[in-house]
């Protein structure tokens, strides 16, 4: 690994550790080659040979390396094995619908608690979609070596997986139905068990595993898995703490921490998120409330690092977060689909904002600990 990536790795590890830090991270991601095939199938569903399926994954990894070497941003390149959200529900027996211009999606399998009670976590090694993830990860690491940082597939929470398996309108009704509430908890527990079985095996086989799956960013090996927690936006805080929080605590305690992506309107759950021990990283996707809520709910040194995808953020939003956040708040900003010249301009502007020099005021550049009055 070149010196720039060693520097970036050390810099990002320090941000994730929640200790004293030198500044925020800015990641410039190139435009990627599409990994779905012409029928809209991702690599877990395609019938093409694994050796062919891993080619665009490796080329996208090489594009990341080239971008960082040219631009000098804070990226640690990793292999993106992201899938559609379908894989976990498909392992339970759900059929999968494919689209030509979007990710595939699982279709519901059950509608009642009695039907859900008959389901059990599948045998990991008998699930074609989950085995395809292992096969593809093996193929790319055989090409690049065991130290190549392999990313995860899409990772839903157990509850979110249950909401794919069980018709969503019916499972939400079941939350308030004493006769079916235990069935929701049982199905969620089976989904959580599958996540644990999968990632115990995945982390053991791929020790350089980078757990972040959204947005496009590296996270250190050995940190906890990173889940997509979206259905929480559709339920009350009381139901979240009854049906979802126990699972998130279990996952965090099992894996030594938990990262989270949430693209739901879920500001009412933020204080409940703080009850997760080892909650180390958070990707908050803004709704109509923007990002101001982060400044209110996560200002402390022991709060998670904020890993924010830049596909929806104006530069002014970044500037406000950097300037208005408490001194303890750490940010990793990940911007997608950039050309090299654009990335250089953006990174230079972000560095000026970070140094407090965007409007000519004096500030301390935390990267150099020197006063900057440019």
Long-range contacts (C-beta under 8 A, 24 or more apart in sequence): 2-69, 4-68, 4-69, 4-72, 5-68, 5-76, 5-77, 8-68, 8-74, 8-75, 8-76, 9-76, 9-218, 9-220, 11-74, 12-74, 12-76, 12-218, 12-219, 12-220, 12-332, 13-220, 15-305, 15-330, 15-332, 16-219, 16-220, 16-223, 16-280, 16-281, 16-305, 18-280, 18-301, 18-302, 18-303, 18-305, 18-330, 21-330, 21-366, 22-366, 22-367, 22-369, 23-354, 23-365, 23-366, 23-367, 24-322, 24-330, 24-331, 24-332, 24-333, 24-354, 25-74, 25-331, 25-332, 25-333, 26-73, 26-74, 26-333, 26-335, 26-346, 26-347, 26-350, 26-351, 27-73, 27-74, 27-75, 27-216, 27-217, 27-332, 27-333, 27-334, 27-335, 28-67, 28-68, 28-71, 28-73, 28-75, 28-335, 28-338, 28-343, 28-346, 28-347, 29-64, 29-67, 29-75, 29-216, 29-334, 29-335, 29-336, 29-337, 29-338, 30-60, 30-63, 30-64, 30-66, 30-67, 30-337, 30-338, 30-339, 30-340, 30-343, 31-63, 31-336, 31-337, 31-338, 31-339, 32-56, 32-60, 32-63, 32-80, 32-337, 33-59, 33-60, 33-63, 35-60, 35-80, 36-103, 38-100, 39-98, 39-100, 40-98, 40-99, 40-100, 40-101, 40-102, 40-103, 40-104, 41-98, 41-104, 42-83, 42-84, 42-103, 42-104, 43-81, 43-83, 43-132, 43-136, 44-83, 44-84, 44-86, 44-87, 44-90, 44-128, 44-129, 44-130, 44-132, 44-133, 44-153, 45-96, 45-98, 45-104, 45-129, 45-132, 50-132, 50-135, 50-136, 50-139, 51-139, 53-136, 53-139, 54-136, 54-139, 54-140, 54-143, 57-81, 57-136, 57-140, 58-140, 58-143, 58-144, 61-140, 61-144, 61-148, 67-338, 67-340, 67-343, 70-340, 70-343, 70-344, 71-340, 71-343, 71-344, 71-347, 72-347, 73-343, 73-347, 74-332, 75-218, 76-149, 76-210, 76-218, 77-149, 77-218, 78-149, 78-150, 78-151, 78-210, 78-218, 79-137, 79-140, 79-144, 79-148, 79-149, 79-150, 79-151, 80-151, 80-216, 81-133, 81-136, 81-137, 81-140, 81-150, 81-151, 81-152, 81-153, 82-151, 82-152, 82-153, 82-154, 82-213, 82-214, 83-133, 83-153, 83-154, 84-154, 85-154, 85-156, 85-164, 85-228, 86-129, 86-164, 87-129, 87-130, 87-133, 87-153, 87-154, 88-156, 88-161, 88-164, 88-191, 88-194, 88-195, 89-161, 89-164, 89-165, 90-127, 90-129, 91-122, 91-127, 91-129, 91-130, 91-194, 92-119, 92-121, 92-122, 92-161, 92-165, 92-190, 92-191, 92-194, 93-119, 93-122, 94-164, 94-165, 106-164, 106-165, 108-164, 108-165, 108-166, 108-167, 108-168, 109-165, 109-166, 110-165, 110-166, 110-167, 111-166, 111-167, 111-170, 112-170, 112-180, 112-183, 113-174, 113-177, 113-179, 113-180, 113-182, 113-183, 113-184, 114-183, 115-166, 116-162, 116-165, 116-166, 116-183, 116-184, 116-186, 116-187, 117-183, 117-186, 117-187, 119-165, 119-187, 119-190, 120-190, 121-190, 121-191, 121-193, 121-194, 121-197, 122-194, 124-194, 124-197, 124-198, 124-201, 130-198, 133-202, 134-201, 134-202, 134-205, 137-202, 137-205, 137-206, 138-205, 141-206, 146-206, 146-207, 146-208, 147-208, 148-208, 149-208, 149-209, 149-210, 149-218, 149-221, 150-206, 150-208, 150-209, 150-210, 151-209, 151-210, 151-211, 151-212, 151-213, 152-199, 152-202, 152-209, 152-210, 152-211, 152-212, 152-213, 152-225, 152-226, 153-213, 154-213, 154-228, 155-195, 155-213, 155-225, 155-226, 155-227, 155-228, 156-191, 156-227, 156-228, 156-230, 157-191, 157-192, 157-227, 157-228, 157-229, 157-231, 157-244, 157-247, 157-248, 157-251, 158-188, 158-189, 158-190, 158-191, 158-192, 158-193, 158-194, 158-195, 158-247, 158-251, 159-188, 159-191, 159-231, 159-232, 159-243, 159-244, 159-247, 160-227, 160-228, 160-229, 160-230, 160-231, 161-188, 161-191, 161-194, 161-195, 162-187, 162-188, 162-191, 163-231, 165-191, 172-234, 172-235, 175-235, 175-239, 175-243, 176-239, 181-243, 184-243, 185-243, 188-243, 188-244, 188-247, 189-247, 192-247, 192-250, 192-251, 195-225, 195-227, 195-251, 196-251, 196-254, 199-225, 199-255, 211-259, 212-259, 212-281, 212-307, 213-261, 214-261, 214-283, 214-309, 215-261, 215-283, 215-307, 215-308, 215-309, 215-310, 215-311, 215-334, 215-336, 216-309, 216-334, 216-336, 217-307, 217-332, 217-334, 219-259, 219-281, 219-307, 222-256, 223-256, 223-257, 223-259, 223-280, 223-281, 224-251, 224-252, 224-255, 224-256, 224-257, 224-258, 224-259, 224-278, 224-280, 225-251, 225-255, 225-258, 225-259, 226-258, 226-259, 226-260, 226-261, 226-281, 227-251, 227-258, 227-259, 227-260, 227-261, 228-260, 228-261, 228-262, 228-263, 229-260, 229-261, 229-262, 229-264, 229-266, 230-261, 230-262, 230-263, 230-264, 230-266, 231-264, 232-262, 232-264, 232-266, 232-269, 233-262, 233-264, 233-265, 233-266, 233-269, 234-264, 236-268, 237-268, 237-269, 237-272, 240-269, 240-272, 241-272, 241-275, 245-272, 245-275, 245-276, 248-276, 249-275, 249-276, 249-277, 252-276, 252-277, 252-278, 252-279, 253-277, 253-278, 259-283, 259-304, 259-307, 260-304, 261-285, 267-293, 270-297, 270-298, 271-297, 274-298, 274-303, 279-304, 280-304, 280-305, 281-305, 281-306, 281-307, 282-306, 282-307, 283-307, 283-308, 283-309, 284-308, 285-309, 285-312, 286-312, 286-313, 290-317, 291-317, 291-320, 291-321, 294-321, 294-325, 294-329, 295-321, 295-324, 295-325, 295-326, 295-329, 298-329, 299-325, 299-326, 299-328, 299-329, 300-326, 300-328, 301-328, 303-328, 303-329, 305-330, 305-331, 305-332, 306-330, 306-331, 306-332, 307-331, 307-332, 307-334, 308-332, 308-333, 308-334, 309-334, 309-336, 310-334, 310-335, 310-336, 311-335, 311-336, 311-337, 315-346, 315-349, 315-350, 315-353, 318-350, 318-353, 319-353, 319-358, 322-353, 322-354, 323-353, 323-356
